[in-house]
Amino acid sequence: MLSSILAKTAINIIDVSAADSQGMEQHEYMDRARQYSTRLAMLSSNLTHWKKLPLLPSLTNQPHQVLASDPVPFADLQQVSRIAAYASSALSQIRVDAKEELVVQFGIP
């Protein structure tokens, strides 16, 4: 799994430290600029579907009826509070044992 993440990261990395514009020829500079623009366009086109998502549906068209209804029984509130406390306790006891470095230096020349 880690190798897969590293491979995908290496593919998508743009090494700006290697982009020494003084040492590059004009056509190399233009090729890189075109490549970066293409990659940026691909990534931004993937984000456009988020803008097209519909708004969350309304849960009710008559909120006054919901507000005027009987309140939630106190026993139910206590049960929800107890379950939330158990969940919080369980989450606070989660520990991660680090076996190796997750962030490593790439050997990219």
C-alpha positions as CSV (number, residue, x, y, z in Angstrom):
1,M,0.0,0.0,0.0
2,L,2.8,2.4,0.9
3,S,4.6,1.6,-2.3
4,S,1.5,2.4,-4.3
5,I,1.1,5.7,-2.5
6,L,4.7,6.6,-3.1
7,A,4.5,5.6,-6.8
8,K,1.4,7.8,-7.3
9,T,3.0,10.7,-5.5
10,A,6.2,10.4,-7.6
11,I,4.1,10.5,-10.8
12,N,2.2,13.6,-9.6
13,I,5.1,15.5,-8.2
14,I,6.4,18.7,-9.9
15,D,10.0,19.3,-8.9
16,V,10.2,23.1,-8.9
17,S,13.8,22.9,-7.6
18,A,14.9,21.2,-10.8
19,A,13.2,23.9,-12.9
20,D,16.3,26.1,-13.2
21,S,15.1,28.4,-16.0
22,Q,18.6,29.7,-16.7
23,G,19.9,26.3,-17.6
24,M,16.8,25.4,-19.8
25,E,16.4,26.1,-23.4
26,Q,13.3,28.1,-24.5
27,H,11.6,25.1,-26.0
28,E,12.1,23.0,-22.8
29,Y,10.7,25.8,-20.7
30,M,7.6,26.1,-23.0
31,D,7.2,22.3,-23.0
32,R,7.2,22.2,-19.2
33,A,4.7,25.2,-19.0
34,R,2.4,23.3,-21.4
35,Q,2.7,20.1,-19.4
36,Y,1.9,21.9,-16.1
37,S,-1.0,23.7,-17.7
38,T,-2.4,20.4,-19.0
39,R,-2.0,18.7,-15.7
40,L,-3.7,21.7,-13.9
41,A,-6.6,21.6,-16.3
42,M,-7.1,17.9,-15.8
43,L,-7.1,18.3,-12.0
44,S,-9.4,21.3,-12.1
45,S,-11.9,19.5,-14.4
46,N,-12.1,16.7,-11.8
47,L,-13.2,19.3,-9.2
48,T,-16.0,20.8,-11.3
49,H,-18.5,18.0,-10.4
50,W,-18.4,19.2,-6.8
51,K,-19.9,22.5,-7.8
52,K,-22.7,20.7,-9.7
53,L,-24.0,18.7,-6.7
54,P,-27.5,19.6,-5.7
55,L,-28.2,21.3,-2.4
56,L,-29.2,19.1,0.6
57,P,-32.9,18.3,0.5
58,S,-35.1,20.0,3.0
59,L,-36.2,17.5,5.7
60,T,-39.6,19.1,6.1
61,N,-41.7,21.7,4.3
62,Q,-43.5,22.5,7.6
63,P,-40.9,23.1,10.3
64,H,-43.5,24.6,12.6
65,Q,-45.1,21.2,12.9
66,V,-41.8,19.6,13.9
67,L,-41.1,22.3,16.5
68,A,-44.6,22.0,17.9
69,S,-44.5,18.2,18.2
70,D,-43.8,16.3,21.4
71,P,-40.3,16.6,22.8
72,V,-37.9,13.7,22.7
73,P,-38.2,11.6,25.9
74,F,-35.6,12.2,28.5
75,A,-34.6,8.5,28.6
76,D,-33.8,8.6,24.9
77,L,-31.6,11.7,25.4
78,Q,-29.8,9.9,28.3
79,Q,-29.2,6.9,26.1
80,V,-27.8,9.0,23.2
81,S,-25.5,10.8,25.7
82,R,-24.3,7.5,27.2
83,I,-23.6,6.1,23.7
84,A,-21.7,9.3,22.7
85,A,-19.6,9.0,25.9
86,Y,-18.7,5.4,25.2
87,A,-17.8,6.3,21.6
88,S,-15.7,9.2,22.8
89,S,-13.9,7.0,25.3
90,A,-13.2,4.4,22.7
91,L,-11.8,7.0,20.3
92,S,-9.6,8.4,22.9
93,Q,-8.0,5.0,23.5
94,I,-7.0,4.5,19.8
95,R,-3.2,4.5,19.5
96,V,-1.1,4.2,16.3
97,D,2.2,2.3,16.6
98,A,4.6,3.8,14.0
99,K,6.6,1.0,12.5
100,E,8.5,3.0,9.9
101,E,8.8,6.5,8.4
102,L,5.8,7.4,6.3
103,V,7.5,10.5,4.8
104,V,10.7,9.7,3.0
105,Q,13.0,11.7,0.8
106,F,12.7,10.9,-2.9
107,G,15.9,10.0,-4.7
108,I,15.0,12.2,-7.7
109,P,18.1,13.7,-9.3
